[in-house]
Amino acid sequence: MRRIRRPLGFTLVELLVALAAMALLSVSAWRGLGGMSTGVARLQERADEDQALNTTLAQWRTDLDMLNSQTDLPALEWDGNTLRLLRRDSLDAGLRVVAWSLGAPGADSKRYWLRWESPVLRDRTAVKAMWGEAALWARNPSTAQRLREVRLVALDGWQLLFFRGATWSNPMSGADAVTGIAPPTDAAIPQGVRLSIQPASGPLAQGTLTLDWALQSAGETL
């Protein structure tokens, strides 16, 4: 009896089935890689935001740590949107006026925390002039004034409380009006400052963050 040998190889149907299975596997693998890539990108974005926020808060602490206290010069003033302060320069025997404010919405519809800094100042007249300059920058900045600002992190809002007379109070209300105790003699510097910020809304929002600062020492004299 003669045997009929089957031809070696695959039939067209078998090849089509194999190609379809490989295509399904490729699609699944591509989706998995895409999801992994998205996850890595989000983690990197979160890490970048955290680093920017930590750097910003470190600068905030430094500005307050370097506060200068003199009875005839401004030290610290909050108007509900902008904080102006007079601080010692880190590398120079002089002073700087610094302002922190929440800017207007930008092209991305976000509002960014801004920091403005004057040049090094060496006399009272210059300090008083730059104190006024900082207020103008916060309300309606000119092109020249914008050159001294740095855009920091996106915020939905921020608030401050000052610690005076053994209690936290709204800086704009006046500590003596709240507690009945006269303000300390070392100008307007409170014993503590409480900062609360709301990072911009979004998938990486962190809720309200609070940072307390305590007065350590005063400094430079002009």
JOLINFEN-V782945 format. One record per helix or strand of 2 or more residues. SS is the DSSP state (H for helix, E for strand). FROM is the first residue (numbers start at 1). TO is the last residue. If there is no record, write none. Layout:
BEGIN
ss/from/to
SS/FROM/TO
SS/FROM/TO
END
This chain:
BEGIN
ss/from/to
H/12/65
E/76/78
E/82/88
E/95/102
E/111/117
H/124/140
H/143/146
E/149/164
E/167/169
H/175/179
E/192/199
E/208/214
END
